[in-house]
Amino acid sequence: MKTPQSGTPSTKSASPSASDAVDSQLDALINRIQSLSGDSNPRANSGGSNESAQSGNTTNAKSVSPPAGPSPQGGARPTNPNPPTNAQPQNRPPAQGPNPQAPSPQAAPAQRRPTTGAARPAAVSPGGFQPCRDEAWRPAEPTDLRANRISETLLEAIMFRFILNAGEAEGRRIAEQVQLPFRMIEPILERFKKDQLVAYKSSTATNDYVYVLTEAGRAIARNHLNDSTYYGSCPVRLTEYIDSIKRQSIEGQFPKRKDLLKAFSDLLINPKMLERLGPAVASGRGMFLFGFPGNGKTSIAERVTGAFGKYIWIPRSVDIDGDILRVYDPMNHVANMPEASSGLLDSGGFDKRWVRIERPTIIAGGELTMEMLEVLNNPSSNISEAPLQMKSNCGTLVIDDFGRQKMSVDQLLNRWIIPLEKRYDFLNMASGKKIQVPFDQLVIFSTNLEPKDLVDDAFLRRIPYKIEVENPPESDFRKLFEIMCRVTKIPYNADAIDYLIKTHYLPVNRPFRNCQPRDLLLQVRNYCLYNDLEIELKNEYFDFACDNYFSVM
């Protein structure tokens, strides 16, 4: 499985000349971790005591004594009322919930901590992040399983499956796989070791171990495989996903004329068309683009998303009461992660369970079926895939060639008539659970047919904008030839264009189409290349191109 780069802090050994500086950085980082978790023992030794001898089932695993030296315990669960006795520090103050009122004695003087309410990761600006139009929100890095409401049961199942699949893995490699900080994973691995579910195969130079499953651990891992084969990043809660959509919604952005001009900078848009298109895009609702084929309806729909903010964050997967729903799709989403901080200690700054992507534009044409609009569950892996409308949230969903899908128009309209108005959708999980998710995208129906011939008035009312993409005037048609000549690297010849229009268009009242300059120039170019001729515009070359192009039109 492809695994994204992790921002887990690294503690590789530094050269002797820089050891003092590295120690200072480590001490500062450990103090900050302990202050966030409420631990009053920032230098508690997690590996100083020798483990008990392995059982007879672990004879194939080499048991290694933990290396001497302190190990950070920032990932321990300080708020768990009944923590395992083998992970309980001796000098820890009484647990007071995720946000103790009294600050930790080890907290840095300049640190700001919330004093009321439950801590929410999104309330903190991760890594100095400043919200802007191109990136309205960024998920903060989690600090504690309980405070961030991460299901430890689900996390342990994912870890067991991954170690079973990998055979052996370092602790930090496991943290990278589940996309959580190592300080949150280390206490769980220690408990696995004390319960004789894993064994140390070897140690590493970074105060870590290579873990292998014991026979008892493999039995547990196989049981988890019966439930699901998923061992990717730890899923986020459904409520977190819904909250993220509200923070990054396209509604309320209201792009201006300059934003649309930038989005359509590589297209020739008639000013009249732009006047009608602008308010429709700014509304963030739905629209019909209709008109004759070849006038650029799909090209316009593909570029609409560029008028909104550039990036959004989506979770790799969502936890729905134990069911895994995958949201991130490399086939439909373009990942664009922030640059990682440089230096020995990577502070991370954001939740690695989320992916920053370019605001999505998803196009579905005649291949669209009703199954693509529902949760798809793989019965062999028991992993569900989000439908197209959920993957396009905070972006644009284009239904191209509307009316030519395999399913009937009435089926699609009945499926979406409520989501288009209420802005939320209901999905059925494989387990039978029904969930409510946001329906937050600009839906564009592109068709060559008249909308009133396809749908009834009740549906047209829910699509507030109906925009006809008209044939270009002659002046725009000539301008398109100039633009496409630069694109195809063919020298522009105004006389040849005059001949084309006066010979092959005006006498037969042939309508102009936006796609024709590109198509005819490619015909001329291919003709010249085949006959080993200089690529240029001549009257006879256009005669040949038109005989081919308009032979049955």
URRAFEN-V900692 format. One line per field, one symbol per residue. ss: DSSP state (2 for helix, 1 for strand, 0 for the rest). psi: psi as a letter, one per 20 degrees, with the letter a starting at -180 (. if undefined). burial: b if it has 9 or more other C-alpha atoms within 8 Angstrom, else e. A space follows every 50 residues. Layout:
BEGIN
ss = ???
psi = ???
burial = ???
END
This chain:
BEGIN
ss = 00000000000000022222222222222222222220000000000000 00000222000000000000000000000000002220000000000000 00000000000000000000222002220000000000000000000000 02222222222222220011222222220002222222222222000111 11100000111110222222222222200000000112222222222200 00000022222220000000222222222222200011110000002222 22222220001111101111001111000000001000000000000000 00011111001111000002222001110000111002222000011110 00000000222222222222220111110000011111000111111000 22220022222200111100000222222222222222000002222222 22220000000000022222222222222200000000222222222220 000
psi = ppprpqkppqlqprqhhjhgggggggggggghghhhijpjmikpoikhqq qqqqriikhipoppqpqqqqpqkhiqnhjphmqqhijoqhkprqqjahnq hpqqijqqhjppqqiqrqpphiipopkjpoqrhhniqppqpqhqgghjlp ohghghgggggghghhgqqqghhghhgilqqhhhhghghghgghjkhrqp hrrrikkrqpqqqrghhhggghhhhhgqjpkbqpqrqhhggghhhhhjqh pihmqrghgghghkhjqopphghhhhhghgghhjcrqporaqqjjkghhg hhihhiiaqgqrpqqhrponlippopgpohhiqoqnqqpqqrrgooieir oiiqpprppqopppciiprhhijrpppohhikpqpqrghhhjqjbpopnq lpijrhrqhhggghhjhghhgikqqpqprhiippqpqqmnroppopqirp hiigrrhhhhhinhpopporqqrhghghhhhgghhhgilpppohhhgggg ghgifghjlpqqqhihggghhhggghgghhjlqporoqghhhggghhggj hk.
burial = eeeeeebbbeeeeeeeeebeebeebeeeebbbbbbbbbbbebbbbbbbee eeebeebbeebbbeebeeebbbbbbbbebeeeeeeebeeeeeeebeebbb eeebebbeeeeeeeeeeebebeeebbeeeeeeeebbbbbbbbbbbbbbeb eeebbbbbbbbbbbeeebbbbbebbbbbbbbbbbbbbbbbbbbbebbbbb bbbeeeebbbbbbbbbbbebbbebbeebbbbbbbbbbbeebbebbeebbb eebebeeebbebbbeeeeeeeebbebbbebbbebbbbbbbbbebbbbeeb bbbbbbbbbbbbbbbbbbbbeebbbbbbeeebbbbeeeeeeeeebbbbbb bbbbbbbbbbbbbbbbebbbebbbbbbeeeebbbbbbbbbbbbbbbbbbb bbbebebebebbbeeebbbbeebbbebbbeeeeeeebbbbbbbbbbbbbb beebbeeebbebbbebbebebbeeebbbebbbebbbeeebbbeeebbebb bbebbbeeeeebbbbbbbebbbbbbebbbeeeeebbbebebbbbbbeebe eee
END
